[in-house]
Amino acid sequence: MTQVTARYYDGKTSQQREVVIWAEPGRLRVIGDGVDFSCAIAEVRPSPRVGNTRRHLRFADGSLCETEDNDAVDRIFAGLPSEAPGRLIHLWESRFGYAALALALTAAALWAGITYGIPALAKQVAFSLPPSTEKALGRDALAGLDRVLLSPTRLPAARREKLRALFSRLASGLEGAGDYRLELRSSKRLGANALALPSGVVVLTDQLVRLAHSDDEIAAVLAHEIGHLRHRHALRRLLQDSATVLLVAAVTGDLTSIVSLASALPAMLLQAKYSRDFEREADEFALDTMQRHGIPAESFAAILLRIEQRRGASADVPDYLSTHPATRERAARSRAAR
Ligand SMILES: [Zn+2]
């Protein structure tokens, strides 16, 4: 027979009385100073067990008992269906193993969110953002780069015309490519480089034009960058990075990273290492486009190889290869296969 010491409140006054609860089969008997009654266990409502907080047993007449003896209460009510949820909460709260498991699950959910959820969301947002918003982003990005890194092109007018015509040819026939445009710039610091910005802008440096041995090589780079435009990679990358900062800040409560987010946007555009998936998408697009225009596939590997050989020691600004890591691997693999 289970016996529990408890404090009894009659439910009408604040008076508290020490009592002992005796559990008999199917019934409870409460005995103490001026208290002596018994009732059916089925009519008593115990509060759920939460960690080791005090339990209340509520009786039909509005009176209640309060006790710290959780285990005894559990024994009394064992097998009664109403107790099951409370016991589950207690299990989760009191066992370190479960707590660690819950923590691991949270971390896994966070990881999955960052790895799969955010890219999927960013893709959806990038493709449903009004064109005016993306245009404004692209305009700001180009203006920012013009201020700090780019200077006007020094290529002769005829050469510029030829490159623009090449770009238009590669982009022709693509849905929504009417807004795509090529911006020619000179940049000592960026070196031989090409960037795809939000809103359909491809920036190509004079340095890359001079490094190329043929227009096929330039076409290969442009086709790859148009591939990034088609899939809105710059915008998606921007959205992903911002969302990741927000999610991590929300979960960890560390808000300092958000403050630096706004000021970091232009740098993020430039530094963004495209993921392997993005590079693969851009590569697939480039190979398709090159094939359609009769441009040999090895042109791309050839220009990448030449960029690599020219690679200077100044690493303050990311160069084309460091922002296109997977492409570089691909070029190396295609060279090795031959
Ligand atoms: Zn790329």
Boltz pocket constraint, residues with backbone or C-beta under 6 A from the ligand:
constraints:
  - pocket:
      binder: B
      contacts: [[A, 224], [A, 228], [A, 274], [A, 278], [A, 279], [A, 282], [A, 323], [A, 324], [A, 327]]
      max_distance: 6.0
